[in-house]
Amino acid sequence: MSSQHGASAEPAHAGPEVVSVSRKNPKVRTVRVVRPALQDASFIIPTLKGLQITVKHFFKNVLTRAETQTIQYPEEKKPYPPRNRGLHRLMQRDDGSVRCVACMCCPTVCPANCITIIPAETSDKKVEKYPAVFEIDELRCVVCGLCVEACPCDAIRMDTGLHAPPVEERAGGVIDKDAMLAMGTRSIAVQGGAGSEWRGKSDRG
């Protein structure tokens, strides 16, 4: 049983083929080196095959543009998905003034810290403050929409569907209050909502 097991056992290590062993030092041996074929050892043939594929697609895209994915933006634009928000806009009151009361909710909730508001006092007795400066850095904006959700008076929206235009300088990516007001319209939302007595009003109604 042991002899059969020993005969079927494979050698522990199949090393290189030994051609000769030194008589003085048995540890010194001459082995046969098996070198790969020329087509396997040279990178010329695989390189030529890769260049052939590159040249093929190059002329195919240049002449026919059959598989070209690049578009000539901004002249050519791909349609945006329905959930695209777009640039910010500021809503207006009946007299055309901004609805924002500079409550600082939107710059507080903004995770990118891209909203800058400098409040100032106003002569309107119904409103304590208004934004003397309202700027949004569209290059830093992550289009999360938290500013719209946090606004208590429907002063800011992100429903323009407009993509931020390309700019050559970083300062060009900052949109100010006048630009956002120009895109805004009059809001019919009730300032302050239904008020603190909304439960009683709904019961009486």
C-alpha positions in Angstrom: 0.0 0.0 0.0 2.8 2.4 0.9 4.7 1.6 -2.3 1.7 2.4 -4.5 1.1 5.6 -2.6 4.7 6.6 -3.1 4.7 5.8 -6.8 1.6 7.9 -7.4 2.9 10.8 -5.5 4.1 13.8 -7.6 7.4 15.5 -6.9 7.2 18.3 -4.3 8.8 20.8 -6.5 9.3 20.8 -10.3 12.2 23.1 -10.7 14.3 24.0 -13.8 16.0 21.3 -15.7 19.5 20.6 -14.4 22.0 20.1 -17.1 25.2 19.5 -15.0 26.4 19.6 -11.4 29.8 20.9 -10.3 32.1 18.2 -8.9 33.8 20.5 -6.4 30.6 22.1 -5.0 27.4 20.1 -5.6 25.3 23.2 -4.9 26.6 24.8 -8.1 24.5 23.6 -10.9 23.9 24.5 -14.5 20.2 24.7 -15.5 18.5 25.0 -18.8 16.7 28.3 -19.3 13.5 28.1 -21.3 13.0 31.4 -23.1 9.6 32.4 -24.5 8.9 32.6 -28.2 9.6 35.8 -30.1 5.9 36.7 -30.5 5.4 36.3 -26.7 8.5 38.2 -25.6 8.2 41.2 -27.9 5.7 44.0 -27.4 5.8 45.1 -31.0 2.9 42.9 -32.2 0.5 43.8 -29.4 1.4 47.5 -29.7 0.6 47.4 -33.5 -2.8 45.7 -32.8 -3.7 48.4 -30.2 -2.7 51.2 -32.6 -4.8 49.5 -35.3 -7.9 49.7 -33.0 -7.1 53.3 -32.1 -6.7 54.5 -35.7 -9.9 52.6 -36.7 -12.0 54.4 -34.1 -10.3 57.8 -34.8 -11.1 57.9 -38.4 -14.6 56.5 -37.8 -15.4 59.2 -35.3 -13.8 62.0 -37.4 -15.4 61.1 -40.7 -18.8 59.6 -39.7 -19.2 60.7 -36.0 -21.1 57.5 -35.6 -19.9 56.8 -32.0 -19.0 60.3 -30.9 -20.3 61.1 -27.4 -18.9 64.6 -27.3 -21.3 67.5 -27.9 -20.5 71.1 -28.8 -21.6 72.7 -25.4 -23.1 75.3 -24.9 -24.4 75.4 -28.5 -25.6 71.8 -28.2 -27.2 70.7 -24.9 -28.6 67.4 -23.8 -32.0 67.3 -22.2 -31.9 67.4 -18.5 -33.9 64.9 -16.4 -37.3 66.0 -15.0 -36.0 66.3 -11.5 -33.3 68.8 -12.5 -33.6 71.9 -10.3 -31.4 74.5 -12.0 -30.3 77.9 -10.9 -31.7 79.7 -7.9 -34.2 82.5 -8.2 -35.7 84.9 -5.6 -39.4 85.4 -5.5 -41.1 88.8 -5.4 -43.8 90.5 -3.4 -46.7 92.3 -4.9 -44.7 95.5 -5.1 -41.7 93.7 -6.8 -39.5 93.7 -3.7 -37.8 90.5 -2.6 -39.7 88.2 -0.3 -36.6 87.3 1.7 -36.6 88.5 5.3 -32.9 87.7 6.0 -33.8 85.1 8.6 -30.5 83.3 7.8 -32.1 79.9 7.6 -30.8 79.1 4.1 -27.1 79.9 4.7 -27.3 78.0 8.0 -28.6 74.8 6.5 -26.5 75.0 3.4 -23.9 72.2 3.5 -21.6 73.9 1.0 -21.6 77.3 2.7 -22.2 78.9 -0.7 -24.9 81.4 0.4 -23.9 84.9 1.6 -26.6 87.2 3.1 -26.0 90.6 4.7 -29.2 91.7 6.5 -30.3 95.3 6.8 -33.2 97.1 8.4 -36.2 98.0 6.4 -38.9 100.7 6.7 -41.7 98.1 6.2 -43.3 97.4 9.6 -44.4 93.9 8.6 -40.9 92.9 7.9 -38.0 93.3 10.3 -35.1 92.8 7.9 -34.3 92.4 4.2 -31.2 91.1 2.5 -29.0 94.1 1.5 -26.7 91.5 -0.1 -27.8 88.0 -1.3 -25.2 86.1 -3.2 -24.9 82.4 -4.1 -21.6 80.8 -5.4 -23.0 78.4 -8.0 -19.6 76.8 -8.4 -19.7 75.6 -4.7 -23.4 74.8 -4.7 -24.2 71.0 -4.5 -27.8 71.5 -5.8 -29.2 69.8 -2.7 -32.3 72.0 -2.4 -32.0 72.4 1.4 -32.2 76.2 1.1 -35.6 75.9 -0.6 -36.9 73.5 2.0 -35.6 75.7 4.9 -37.1 79.0 3.6 -40.2 79.9 5.7 -41.6 82.5 3.3 -41.2 81.0 -0.2 -38.4 83.5 -1.0 -36.0 81.2 -2.9 -36.7 78.5 -5.4 -34.7 76.1 -7.6 -37.1 75.5 -10.5 -35.5 77.4 -13.3 -34.1 74.4 -15.0 -31.1 76.5 -16.1 -27.6 75.1 -15.9 -24.9 77.4 -14.5 -23.2 79.1 -17.4 -19.5 78.5 -18.1 -17.2 81.3 -16.7 -13.6 82.2 -17.2 -13.1 83.5 -13.7 -14.3 82.2 -10.3 -16.0 85.5 -9.5 -18.3 85.0 -12.6 -19.9 82.0 -10.9 -21.4 84.1 -8.1 -25.0 85.1 -8.8 -26.3 88.2 -6.9 -29.7 89.3 -5.7 -30.6 91.4 -8.8 -29.9 88.5 -11.1 -32.0 86.1 -9.0 -34.8 88.6 -8.7 -34.9 89.0 -12.5 -35.6 85.3 -12.8 -38.2 85.4 -10.1 -41.9 86.1 -10.2 -44.6 87.2 -7.8 -45.3 84.5 -5.2 -48.9 83.9 -4.1 -47.8 82.1 -0.9 -49.2 83.6 2.3 -46.5 85.2 4.4 -46.2 83.3 7.7 -48.6 80.6 6.5 -52.1 80.3 8.1 -50.8 81.6 11.4 -50.8 80.1 14.9 -54.6 79.7 14.9 -54.7 77.5 11.9 -56.3 74.6 13.8 -59.3 76.8 15.0 -59.7 78.3 11.5 -59.9 74.9 9.9 -62.5 73.7 12.5 -64.7 76.7 11.9 -64.4 76.3 8.2 
